[in-house]
Amino acid sequence: MTVGQAVLQPGEAGDVLVSLQINDPGPFTKSVAVATNDPAAPLLYFTLQGEVPVGVAIRPARVRAALDWGRPYERALRLTGPQQMEVAAATLRESLGEVAMEAIDPPREGMKAWDVRLTIPAGLAVGRHSDELRIETTLVDHPLVTAPVMIDVRSSYMVLPSSAFFGYVGVGAAKTASVVVRSRDGSPFRVIEAAVSHPAIAAEARVLGESEWRVDITCRLQEAGIIDSTVTLTTDLEHEPRLCIPVYADVGVGQ
């Protein structure tokens, strides 16, 4: 901390402005020394006392996770608040999983603390899932503590490359691209059907192994235009029976 200079004549008074950064809640005491050119009082000492109120906080403030299908997920959080705070209920708004809480020793006096354990069971569908942790408290000024929860469940398949991108294709010309679909964990699967959603696209699936298939996608358009479509694979995986492969081509004259 630094203080600017001031010149005071005998009998005059001045103000000392002090700025403090307090990082933790609770009472604090700080000392400030002011240097002068008065031989009788070369140093003047001031004592600053105060108290920072205990707020309500949950750490981490949000939960974000990516996991493979079929695997459960657990995450521990820490809730802190003032000593008079009690927890009335803890839930997930969309019921993606369960919430358990346990009171623990607080980090300092005048506070309360809880371990919050979030559990997402196995079997969550492939895709992105959003939820919200909601903790109801007895505090009038802070009755609800929330934390967003986002879970990304990865597909059971690896698609290489991730799409069939043809780029520029001449009108009437046929162009074929191949995409390999593999089981992420090596489990066997079978492609039952390869369906197209555009009349200028044809697709055929060929088995390469118990856990690997190749999809040959052919593009042929008789007039200029853009193809922005998908090939949909139907498989025998019960939890993920369909897989969509994006297809893009720019068909033009003279390409």
C-alpha positions as CSV (number, residue, x, y, z in Angstrom):
1,M,0.0,0.0,0.0
2,T,1.3,3.5,-0.8
3,V,-0.1,6.9,0.3
4,G,0.5,10.2,-1.6
5,Q,2.2,13.1,0.1
6,A,0.4,16.0,1.8
7,V,1.6,19.2,3.5
8,L,-0.3,20.2,6.6
9,Q,0.2,23.6,8.4
10,P,0.1,23.7,12.2
11,G,-3.4,23.1,13.3
12,E,-4.6,21.7,10.0
13,A,-6.2,18.3,9.6
14,G,-6.1,15.8,6.7
15,D,-7.6,12.5,5.7
16,V,-5.8,9.2,5.2
17,L,-7.5,7.0,2.6
18,V,-6.7,3.3,2.9
19,S,-7.7,0.6,0.4
20,L,-7.5,-3.0,1.5
21,Q,-8.0,-6.3,-0.4
22,I,-9.5,-8.9,1.9
23,N,-9.6,-12.4,0.4
24,D,-11.2,-14.4,3.2
25,P,-14.5,-13.8,5.1
26,G,-14.4,-13.2,8.9
27,P,-12.9,-10.5,11.2
28,F,-9.7,-8.7,10.2
29,T,-7.2,-6.3,11.8
30,K,-4.7,-4.3,9.8
31,S,-2.1,-1.7,10.9
32,V,-1.2,1.3,8.8
33,A,1.9,3.4,9.4
34,V,2.1,7.0,8.1
35,A,5.6,8.6,7.9
36,T,6.0,12.3,8.7
37,N,8.8,14.9,9.0
38,D,7.7,15.8,12.5
39,P,10.7,14.9,14.8
40,A,8.2,14.4,17.7
41,A,6.1,11.9,15.7
42,P,8.1,10.5,12.8
43,L,5.6,7.6,12.5
44,L,1.9,7.6,13.1
45,Y,0.1,4.2,13.5
46,F,-3.5,3.5,12.7
47,T,-5.4,0.2,13.4
48,L,-8.1,-0.9,11.1
49,Q,-10.7,-3.4,12.2
50,G,-13.7,-4.9,10.5
51,E,-15.4,-8.1,9.5
52,V,-16.2,-9.5,6.0
53,P,-19.5,-11.3,6.1
54,V,-19.5,-15.0,5.1
55,G,-21.1,-15.5,1.7
56,V,-22.6,-18.6,0.1
57,A,-20.4,-20.4,-2.5
58,I,-20.3,-23.7,-4.3
59,R,-17.1,-24.9,-5.9
60,P,-16.7,-25.7,-8.7
61,A,-19.4,-23.3,-9.9
62,R,-20.3,-25.6,-12.8
63,V,-20.0,-29.2,-13.8
64,R,-18.9,-30.2,-17.3
65,A,-17.9,-33.8,-18.3
66,A,-17.5,-36.0,-21.3
67,L,-17.8,-39.7,-20.9
68,D,-18.2,-42.9,-23.0
69,W,-21.6,-44.5,-23.1
70,G,-22.3,-47.1,-20.4
71,R,-20.0,-45.5,-17.8
72,P,-21.3,-43.8,-14.6
73,Y,-20.0,-40.4,-13.5
74,E,-19.3,-38.9,-10.1
75,R,-18.2,-35.5,-9.1
76,A,-17.6,-33.9,-5.7
77,L,-18.4,-30.3,-5.0
78,R,-18.0,-28.1,-1.9
79,L,-20.7,-25.9,-0.5
80,T,-19.9,-23.2,2.1
81,G,-22.0,-20.6,3.9
82,P,-22.6,-18.7,7.1
83,Q,-23.0,-20.5,10.4
84,Q,-26.8,-20.0,10.6
85,M,-27.3,-21.6,7.2
86,E,-29.0,-25.0,6.9
87,V,-29.7,-27.1,3.8
88,A,-33.4,-28.0,3.1
89,A,-33.1,-30.0,-0.1
90,A,-30.6,-30.8,-2.9
91,T,-31.8,-32.1,-6.3
92,L,-31.1,-32.1,-10.0
93,R,-33.8,-30.2,-11.9
94,E,-34.0,-32.7,-14.8
95,S,-33.3,-35.8,-12.6
96,L,-30.2,-36.9,-14.6
97,G,-28.8,-38.4,-11.4
98,E,-28.7,-38.2,-7.6
99,V,-27.3,-35.7,-5.2
100,A,-25.9,-36.6,-1.7
101,M,-24.7,-34.1,0.9
102,E,-22.6,-34.5,4.0
103,A,-21.7,-31.9,6.6
104,I,-18.0,-31.5,7.1
105,D,-15.7,-29.3,9.2
106,P,-15.7,-25.8,7.9
107,P,-12.5,-24.1,6.7
108,R,-12.8,-21.4,9.5
109,E,-14.9,-20.3,12.4
110,G,-18.3,-18.7,11.6
111,M,-18.9,-20.9,8.6
112,K,-20.5,-24.2,7.7
113,A,-19.5,-26.6,4.9
114,W,-20.9,-29.6,3.1
115,D,-19.5,-32.1,0.6
116,V,-21.9,-32.4,-2.3
117,R,-21.6,-35.6,-4.3
118,L,-23.2,-35.7,-7.8
119,T,-23.8,-39.2,-9.3
120,I,-24.9,-39.8,-12.9
121,P,-25.7,-43.5,-13.5
122,A,-24.6,-45.5,-16.5
123,G,-26.9,-45.8,-19.5
124,L,-27.4,-42.1,-20.2
125,A,-28.2,-41.7,-23.9
126,V,-25.6,-40.6,-26.4
127,G,-25.6,-36.9,-26.9
128,R,-25.5,-33.7,-24.8
129,H,-27.5,-33.5,-21.5
130,S,-28.1,-30.3,-19.6
131,D,-29.2,-30.1,-16.0
132,E,-29.0,-27.9,-13.0
133,L,-27.9,-28.7,-9.4
134,R,-30.4,-26.9,-7.0
135,I,-29.7,-26.6,-3.3
136,E,-32.4,-25.0,-1.2
137,T,-31.2,-23.2,2.0
138,T,-32.8,-21.6,5.0
139,L,-31.2,-18.2,4.3
140,V,-33.7,-15.5,3.5
141,D,-31.2,-13.6,1.4
142,H,-29.9,-16.7,-0.4
143,P,-32.6,-19.3,-0.5
144,L,-31.3,-21.2,-3.6
145,V,-27.8,-22.2,-4.7
146,T,-27.5,-23.4,-8.3
147,A,-24.8,-24.8,-10.5
148,P,-25.2,-25.8,-14.2
149,V,-24.4,-29.4,-15.2
150,M,-23.6,-30.4,-18.7
151,I,-22.8,-34.1,-19.6
152,D,-21.6,-35.1,-23.1
153,V,-22.0,-38.8,-23.7
154,R,-19.7,-39.9,-26.6
155,S,-20.9,-42.1,-29.4
156,S,-20.1,-45.8,-29.3
157,Y,-18.7,-45.4,-32.9
158,M,-15.7,-43.7,-34.3
159,V,-16.3,-42.4,-37.8
160,L,-13.1,-41.8,-39.9
161,P,-13.3,-39.3,-41.5
162,S,-16.2,-37.7,-39.6
163,S,-18.1,-36.8,-42.9
164,A,-18.1,-37.5,-46.6
165,F,-16.9,-34.2,-48.1
166,F,-16.7,-34.2,-51.9
167,G,-15.9,-30.6,-52.5
168,Y,-16.5,-29.6,-56.2
169,V,-18.0,-32.2,-58.4
170,G,-18.8,-31.9,-62.1
171,V,-22.5,-32.2,-63.3
172,G,-23.2,-35.8,-64.2
173,A,-19.9,-37.0,-62.9
174,A,-19.8,-39.7,-60.2
175,K,-17.5,-39.4,-57.2
176,T,-17.1,-41.9,-54.4
177,A,-15.8,-41.3,-50.8
178,S,-15.3,-44.0,-48.2
179,V,-16.0,-43.7,-44.5
180,V,-14.8,-46.2,-41.9
181,V,-17.0,-46.8,-38.8
182,R,-15.4,-48.6,-35.9
183,S,-16.7,-49.6,-32.5
184,R,-15.0,-47.4,-29.9
185,D,-14.4,-50.2,-27.4
186,G,-14.0,-53.0,-29.9
187,S,-17.4,-54.5,-29.4
188,P,-18.9,-56.3,-32.4
189,F,-21.8,-54.6,-34.2
190,R,-23.7,-55.1,-37.5
191,V,-24.9,-52.5,-40.0
192,I,-28.4,-53.4,-41.1
193,E,-29.1,-50.6,-43.5
194,A,-27.5,-47.5,-45.1
195,A,-30.2,-45.1,-46.0
196,V,-29.8,-41.9,-48.0
197,S,-31.8,-38.7,-47.8
198,H,-30.9,-37.3,-51.3
199,P,-31.7,-38.8,-54.7
200,A,-28.2,-38.0,-56.0
201,I,-26.5,-40.0,-53.2
202,A,-26.0,-43.8,-53.0
203,A,-24.4,-45.6,-50.1
204,E,-23.3,-49.2,-49.5
205,A,-21.9,-50.7,-46.2
206,R,-19.3,-53.4,-46.3
207,V,-18.0,-55.4,-43.3
208,L,-14.3,-55.1,-42.6
209,G,-14.4,-57.0,-39.3
210,E,-16.6,-57.7,-36.3
211,S,-16.2,-54.1,-35.0
212,E,-15.4,-52.3,-38.3
213,W,-17.4,-51.4,-41.4
214,R,-16.7,-49.3,-44.5
215,V,-19.4,-47.2,-46.0
216,D,-18.9,-46.2,-49.7
217,I,-20.8,-43.1,-50.6
218,T,-21.3,-42.1,-54.2
219,C,-22.5,-38.7,-55.4
220,R,-23.9,-38.0,-58.9
221,L,-26.1,-35.0,-59.7
222,Q,-27.4,-34.2,-63.1
223,E,-27.7,-30.4,-62.5
224,A,-25.7,-27.8,-60.7
225,G,-26.5,-27.4,-57.0
226,I,-25.4,-28.0,-53.5
227,I,-25.8,-31.4,-51.7
228,D,-25.9,-31.0,-48.0
229,S,-27.4,-34.3,-46.7
230,T,-26.8,-37.3,-44.6
231,V,-26.4,-41.1,-44.8
232,T,-28.1,-42.8,-41.9
233,L,-26.8,-46.2,-40.7
234,T,-29.1,-48.5,-38.9
235,T,-27.2,-50.9,-36.6
236,D,-28.0,-53.7,-34.1
237,L,-26.7,-51.7,-31.1
238,E,-29.7,-51.3,-28.9
239,H,-28.6,-48.2,-27.1
240,E,-27.5,-46.4,-30.4
241,P,-29.3,-48.0,-33.3
242,R,-28.7,-45.1,-35.7
243,L,-25.7,-43.1,-36.8
244,C,-25.8,-40.2,-39.2
245,I,-22.9,-39.3,-41.5
246,P,-22.9,-35.8,-43.1
247,V,-22.5,-35.6,-46.8
248,Y,-21.5,-32.4,-48.7
249,A,-20.8,-31.6,-52.4
250,D,-20.8,-28.6,-54.6
251,V,-21.9,-29.7,-58.1
252,G,-21.3,-27.3,-61.0
253,V,-20.6,-27.1,-64.7
254,G,-17.0,-27.5,-65.7
255,Q,-15.8,-28.7,-62.3
